[in-house]
């Protein structure tokens, strides 16, 4: 069995924070936009034939309505492969100044 994540440990130690988080999540999950997104995700999962069969695969969003099967672990742990995330980071190369990237110079 794997060790608990850092977040899980935090919420175990802080019951008030856990309660607040659960209340927020409950409200967020009720929103029309969240419901609509969940329905679309489940529909895509069913179309790919992986919904509810415990095969360890998940549907990953690749932008412009494109879905690809990935392992649940890779898809749910990824914070960098979403289209919005890639747009927010901007283009690599000239003009981008940060650690690790000197703009190609």
N, C-alpha and C positions, 0 to 999 in steps of 0.2 A: 504494500500500500504506500502511496506517495505521501510526502510531507505536505502539511497545509501551506497554502500560499501566504504571503505577507499580509494581504488584505484580510483573509479569513482569520488569521491570528489576531489582527487588530480588532475585528468585530467581535471575536470571542472574549477579548479582554475588556471591551468597552460596550456594555449592553445598551447604554443610552444612545451611543452613536449608531449601533445596529438598528435600534428601534426607529431612529430618525431616518436612516437610510432606507429601511423597509417601507416606511410611510411615503417617502418621496418616490420610491420606485413604483409603489402601488398607484400613486396619482399619475405618474408618467406613463405607466403601461395602460392606463384607461384612456389616454388622449386619442382622439380620432386618428391623428397622424401615426401614432405608434401601432394602433390596431391595424391600420391599412398596410403598414410596412410588414407587420408580422404575418398577415394574410398572404401578401405577395411572396414573402420568403418561403412560407409553407407550401404555397402553390408551386413555386419553382422546385422545391425539394421533392414534391410528389412527382412532378413531370420528369425529373431526373431519375426517379425510381429509388430514392434513398431515404424517403421519409418513414421513420418509425421502424426500420428493420435492423437497427443497431449494427450497421456495417462499418461504423467509424468514419463515414464520409459526410461532408456537409457541402452545401452550395455556397460558393464564394462569389461576391459581386465583383465584376471586373469593369463596370461602367457601361453606359449606353445600353442598358438592359441585357448585358451579356453575363451569363452565369457559367461557372466552371466548378467541377467537383474537386474538393480538397479534403484532406483529413481534418477532422474537427479540431484537433490540437493546433494545427498550422493556421487554420482559418480564424479560430477564436482568439488565438494568441497574437495575431498579426495586427499591428497598429500602423503599418507602413504600406500595405498593398492596396489600400482603398483609393479610388480616384480622387476624392476630396483631399486626402492626405498628400498625394503626389502633387496636386495643384498648389496646395498650401506651401509645400517646400520649394516650389519654383524650379526653374531649369538649372541644370548643372553647367558649370563653365563660366564664361566671361561675365563679370559683373557681380557674381555671387561671392560675397566675402564672409567667410566664417571659418571656424577651426576645421582643419583637414582639407579644405578646398581653397586653393590660392587663385582660383579663376583661370586655371590652365596655364599659368605663367611659371 
